[in-house]
Amino acid sequence: MPDVPAGLTRGDTLRAGARQLRAAGCDTPDLDSRLLLAEICGLRPGEIHSASGAIVPAADAERFAALLARRAAGEPVHRIIGRRAFYEHEFLLSPDTLEPRPDTEILVEEARKAMAEIVARTGACRLADVGTGTGAIAVSLLALFDTATAFAIDISEGALETARRNAEAAGVADRMLALRANYLDGIGGPLDLVVSNPPYISHRDIAALAREVRDHDPWPALDGGPDGLDAYRALSAGARGILTPGAPAIVEIGEGQADDVTAIFAAEGFSRIAATRDLGDRIRVLSFRRGDSGAHPG
Ligand SMILES: C[S@@+](CC[C@H](N)C(=O)[O-])C[C@H]1O[C@@H](n2cnc3c(N)ncnc32)[C@H](O)[C@@H]1O
């Protein structure tokens, strides 16, 4: 276990932690040391420097060393802390939930624009967040529009428990129904919007994932089937049956999946209306609109 000497100031403890994480091959040693020390001291990460001369009590140094050891062994820093900031809220994590990622905030932004238009036109918005995990997408959207309501759907009861707690914390639980279902099976419409960041890693790519993802994010949150596209087939078929004509479906995708996912949604009568790129210039979010007729095109 890393050794953090007792009697050091916060500033020296922070640097000692960063040195140990750097030596262990951690990508972001300074940031992670700060996040973990702030957790131990009960401070916000930005507050560590303002009182950097304070002495860290021996018991806290020992607890900090224990957290550093977990981080050095490859456990992601937010898993250790048990929560992660996403969009405008902080989300509790559990072993059954994916850690919400910054890329997914792009989906929330796209959905926000679509919802603003729906709410302006109809006064409300009924949405489904499919594969809700921590509830990050549904909770973020419900907090933006107080006449919106959501089904937050997941196959994992453990994830749904965490999503319910996150909805409570954000004050939106009375407008979010957390439901266990296989994608949209059995969900009643009509709905104004479907959003999803589903599992989309192909079996071939799972082996190549970073150790921190593979070993710490739950398998059902990653496994998109043999070609990574199983969820989009289920989502497009389900969404076609419950979205109102012309309503949007907005999904996050993996690298290189844009053409395949577009073809899958087109086969269910959806037209692509936007492809939004992430900071690495990869298409990350696709927005579709359901055709005006409810009939299956094929
Ligand atoms: C990539 S994670 C996304 C979690 C969250 N929406 C986010 O963006 O942080 C995919 C989620 O889909 C759920 N899931 C996997 N298979 C499912 C299925 N057949 N039906 C519903 N949800 C499923 C997983 O449990 C996981 O919570």
The ligand as an SDF file (V2000), in Angstrom:
LIG
                    3D

 27 29  0  0  0  0  0  0  0  0999 V2000
  -23.8700    2.3330  -21.9460 C   0  0  0  0  0  0  0  0  0  0  0  0
  -24.8730    2.1480  -20.5010 S   0  0  0  0  0  0  0  0  0  0  0  0
  -25.5850    3.7840  -20.4230 C   0  0  0  0  0  0  0  0  0  0  0  0
  -26.0140    4.2230  -19.0510 C   0  0  0  0  0  0  0  0  0  0  0  0
  -26.4920    5.6820  -18.9780 C   0  0  0  0  0  0  0  0  0  0  0  0
  -27.6040    5.9280  -19.8760 N   0  0  0  0  0  0  0  0  0  0  0  0
  -25.3480    6.6290  -19.3140 C   0  0  0  0  0  0  0  0  0  0  0  0
  -25.3340    7.1780  -20.4210 O   0  0  0  0  0  0  0  0  0  0  0  0
  -24.4730    6.8220  -18.4550 O   0  0  0  0  0  0  0  0  0  0  0  0
  -26.1800    1.1210  -21.1330 C   0  0  0  0  0  0  0  0  0  0  0  0
  -27.2760    0.7480  -20.1450 C   0  0  0  0  0  0  0  0  0  0  0  0
  -28.2040   -0.1050  -20.8360 O   0  0  0  0  0  0  0  0  0  0  0  0
  -28.6400   -1.1110  -19.9460 C   0  0  0  0  0  0  0  0  0  0  0  0
  -29.1080   -2.2510  -20.7520 N   0  0  0  0  0  0  0  0  0  0  0  0
  -28.3660   -3.2630  -21.2930 C   0  0  0  0  0  0  0  0  0  0  0  0
  -29.1570   -4.1220  -21.9580 N   0  0  0  0  0  0  0  0  0  0  0  0
  -30.4280   -3.6510  -21.8410 C   0  0  0  0  0  0  0  0  0  0  0  0
  -31.6900   -4.1100  -22.3000 C   0  0  0  0  0  0  0  0  0  0  0  0
  -31.7920   -5.2400  -23.0060 N   0  0  0  0  0  0  0  0  0  0  0  0
  -32.7850   -3.3760  -22.0010 N   0  0  0  0  0  0  0  0  0  0  0  0
  -32.6880   -2.2480  -21.2720 C   0  0  0  0  0  0  0  0  0  0  0  0
  -31.5060   -1.7540  -20.7990 N   0  0  0  0  0  0  0  0  0  0  0  0
  -30.3920   -2.4490  -21.0790 C   0  0  0  0  0  0  0  0  0  0  0  0
  -27.4270   -1.4150  -19.0850 C   0  0  0  0  0  0  0  0  0  0  0  0
  -27.8080   -2.0400  -17.8750 O   0  0  0  0  0  0  0  0  0  0  0  0
  -26.8280   -0.0080  -18.9220 C   0  0  0  0  0  0  0  0  0  0  0  0
  -27.3380    0.6060  -17.7670 O   0  0  0  0  0  0  0  0  0  0  0  0
  1  2  1  0
  2  3  1  0
  2 10  1  0
  3  4  1  0
  4  5  1  0
  5  6  1  0
  5  7  1  0
  7  8  2  0
  7  9  1  0
 10 11  1  0
 11 12  1  0
 11 26  1  0
 12 13  1  0
 13 14  1  0
 13 24  1  0
 14 15  1  0
 14 23  1  0
 15 16  2  0
 16 17  1  0
 17 18  1  0
 17 23  2  0
 18 19  1  0
 18 20  2  0
 20 21  1  0
 21 22  2  0
 22 23  1  0
 24 25  1  0
 24 26  1  0
 26 27  1  0
M  CHG  2   2   1   9  -1
M  END
$$$$
